[in-house]
């Protein structure tokens, strides 16, 4: 298209000056000017002085390091080494030979995170309160599983557990359970548990 293009003959062009007069119109609603009027000059408000007028001392980094190194370092007394606390001895429950044989043949080991108390929290915004459970140190106990489904498990043990405690089978544990009900039975306790909404780490 450009190859066969013919340009106008510039000698035949005629420029006509209509003698327009220039007129400058100011915008009364100029946003830039309106923004400048709302600006607060902090240096004037706070009577700040530029660095040239202010009495500012510049310290060279090497000089600062030498001054720090020249200051005597106070000797600190070594902190007392706390004496190692003896580990609490595991709780031993005496059982007769029949119960010991039942645990040996049909028993399983479970982890337990025992509930040791509740803490009440008050919602300042809405005015109502709610409780959170406080857990103690985990421990291992023996139990015999009596019944188990997808939503509930029931076992018999010699160790008294607290309501709300979380248990987990030590070997091939599929899920965490929360103690819902405890009933004394045959020198021990039948514990009914439901699925737990909290999964503590027992590793």
C-alpha positions, 0 to 999 in steps of 0.5 A: 500500500505504501509503495504506490502512495503519492504524497501531496505537493507541499508547494500547493499547500496554503496555510491560513492564520485566523488570528486566534487569541490565547485565553487561559481558563482557570479551573476553580475545582482543580483537585491538585490545588485543593489537595495542596491546600489541605496538606499539613506541613509537619515541619512547620507544625512541629517547628522542626529544623533541617539537619543543617541547622540542627545540632546533630553529631555524626559518629563514624561506625569504626569509632563507635565500635572502638568506643564500645570495645573500650568500655569494661564489660561487667562480669556476670555471676553464673546462674545457679544450675537447677537441681534435676528433679526426680521423675515421678514414679509410675503409678502401680495398681495391684491386681490379682492373677485372674485380672493380670491374665485377662490384661495379658491375653486381651488387654491393650495399652492406651495413651491418656491426656487427663483432664485436670480442670476447667478454665472459664473465659468471659466474652467482653463483647457479648457478655457470655462465658465458655469453658476450656479444658486443662490437660495434665501430663500424659500417661499410659494405662492398660485396658480391655476393649469391650465394644467398639463402633465407628462412633463409640468405644467401651473398655474396662480398666483399673485406672480411674480416668476423668470425664473429658480425658482424651485416649488413644490406642498405643498400637495401631490406634485409628482415632482419638477418643474422649471419655464421656462416662465412667462406671465402677465395675468389678474392681475397675471402671467401664469407660465409654468414650466418643470421638474426640474433637482434639487430637493431641500428639502422643509421640 
